[in-house]
Amino acid sequence: MTLLAAENISKKFADQVILDGVSFTVTQDDRIALVGKNGIGKTTLLEILAGKQRTDSGRINLSRKCHIDYVEQEKTEFLDLSLFEFVADARHDLLSMRTRIMELEEALEHDPHDNTSLSRLGELQLRFEQEGGFDFENEISIILQGLGFESERYSERMRNFSGGEKNRAGLARILAGKGSLLLLDEPTNHLDIESTVWLEEYLVKLGKACLIVSHDRAFLSAAVSEVWELADGKLDTYAGGFEKYLRERIDRRKLAEHHYRHQQEEIKRMEEFIRRNMAGQKTKQAQSRLKYLNRLKRLEPPKKDTAGPSIAMQSSGRSWLNVLKVESVALAYGARTIIQDASFDLYRGDKVGLIGRNGSGKSTLLKALIGELEPVEGSIALGNNVEVAYFDQELSDLNENSPVLDSFWRVDPSAEVGKMRSFLGRFGFTGDDVLKSVAALSGGEKTKLCLASLLYHPANLVIMDEPTNHLDMNAREALETALLEYDGSCLVVSHDRYFLQRVADRIISLENGQACVFEGRYDEFKERTLAEQPPPEAKDPQARKAYLEFREQSRERARHQRRIQLTKQKITEMENELERLEADLAHGIPRDNWEELQAASEKKKAAEASILKLYARLEELEQTEND
C-alpha cells in the first residue's frame, strides 16, 4: 500500500537547487536509505516530508494511513518528564485509553450492574488490545534497553540527560510511536556498536516504512532494502539493498557513459554527412538528417562522481617506540568510578580502535590521555618526541557565529589567505563556501571543518573521538585512506564497524571498567567475543505473573465484548438478507422461473435457521457476561 507520493517537487535555497522536479512514492514495507554528500539537502528533504519546510512547487500526497514520525528538536515541555514518560508520551492515545479504562473499572466496583459502563469498558479494552496497549510498556523497556539506557535511569528527568542521550531518547520515542513512516536522520550517530546492531534488527522486524539518512555502511547493509541517492537536485533510486546499490551505481554510470559516447559519435557522423552533402547530389538526405538532429533529444554528459575531501595527515616527526603508556589507571567523576585498573601501551605506527558501550568511559579515557582529567590511581605517560592532536566529537572548538574562513584562520593567524583557502579546499570548502556562516553548515561540513583545523599542524599521535559522525561516505573513505597512509600513531573511538575494520589493527574494548586489549582487527575481535559469550539464562516465569494475569483477564473481557458485537452484527446482516429474499419471492422473481424460486425459498429457510441460532448464541453470551 502506498503511504506517500511526491509529484514534481522542487526546492531551492539561494543559488543551490535541492530538489528539481523530483517524484517518488513510499509504500508500507519500504526501508529506504537516503544517501548523498554532505550539504546536498538530505535533511531538507526529510523536513519537507515532515511538514517542517514547504516546497517551492509540486505536491506531496499522504494516504489516510500515513502517520509520519520525525525527531523533534528539544521542547521545554518535555524537560520535566522522566525518560520513560517522554517515550510513552509518543502514544498519548494509549495513555488516555488506559486512564479511561481504570476510571470505568473503578466505577464498576461501586456499581457492577451499570450496563452502559460495562459496554463502554469492553469497547475500550478491545481497542486497547488491538492498538497494542497491553504490551506497550514492555515494548518501551525493550526499546530503551536496546538503545543502551539502564533501567535505573527510566525515572530520571529529561533535563538531566546529555545532548547525545536526548537524541537517543528521541529515537526511542519514534520507535515506540504510532507512525507508519519513520524519518530517521543519522540514527546511529549516538549509538554504540551493540545498540546499532540492535537497531538494525529491530527496524527489520518492526514492519514500518522507514526513510533513513545515514552513512554507516555496515548499518545500511543490514537495515535497508532500497537506496535513494540525492545529487544535483535529482533522486536516483536503487532497489535491492545497499550492497547492490554500490555495484549497480557503477554499472549505471558506465552505461550512461557508453550511451553518451555512442550518441556523440552518431551526431558527429551525421554532422559530417550534412557538411559534405548539403549542396551536392544528396541534398535531400542531408536536409532530412539535419531535421533529425534538430529534433534529437541530446543526452547530458554523464556527471562524474564529485571528489571527496583530499585529506592528508602529516607526522611531526619520528617518536620513540613507546608512544603512550597507561598503567593501572583508575578514572572517576566525583565518587563514581568510571574506569579501574586500565593498562595498555601504544607503539609507534599503531592504529588502535577504542570501543565500548555508551557510558563505559571512552571519552573519559581520552580526556585523561590529553591531560584534561587526572587519574585517581595509576599513571599515563607520553613517550619522548610525541606531539598530540585531539579531535573532540562535540565539535566544541567551532565558533558558530563566524564565517568558515575566520573560524579556520584561528589555527594560524599569520598565514596568508591563499594558503588557508587552499587547505580548506582539500576538505571540500571551495569558492564562496569559505564565506558561509559556521552555523549554516551541515553536521558533516562542521566535522570536516574540525578535521581541517586538527590536521593543519603536523602531529605524530592523533586521538579522535567519533570522527566519522555526520561524515558522508566519500569523506569517510578519505579519512580511512589518510589514516592508513599516516606514518604516525592513532587512537580512534568509533562505532562505525566498517571504519574500524579498515583502519584499526588493534582493538581496546572497555568492559566493566576494564581495558581489554585484542591484537587483531575488528572482525576477529567480534568473532572471538561471540565465541566466548555464555548461553543466555532462562527468564524467571514468575517475574511478571501478576501483570500477565491481569492482562489476560482484561483481554478476555475485551474478547467477550467483541464476540457479542460480532454476533449482533451478524444478526443484522442475516435479517437484511432475509428481507431481500422475501422481497424476491414476493415480486422480484418471475412466477414461471421455478428453479430460481426454489433456490430463493431454500436460502430463506437457511437464513431463518441461522437467525434463530444467532439469537440463542447472543442470549448465551449476554448471560455469561452478567454472571
Summary of the structure (lengths in Angstrom):
residues: 627
radius of gyration: 33.2
end to end distance: 44.4
largest distance: 113.2
contacts: 1869
relative contact order: 0.09
helix: 50%
strand: 20%
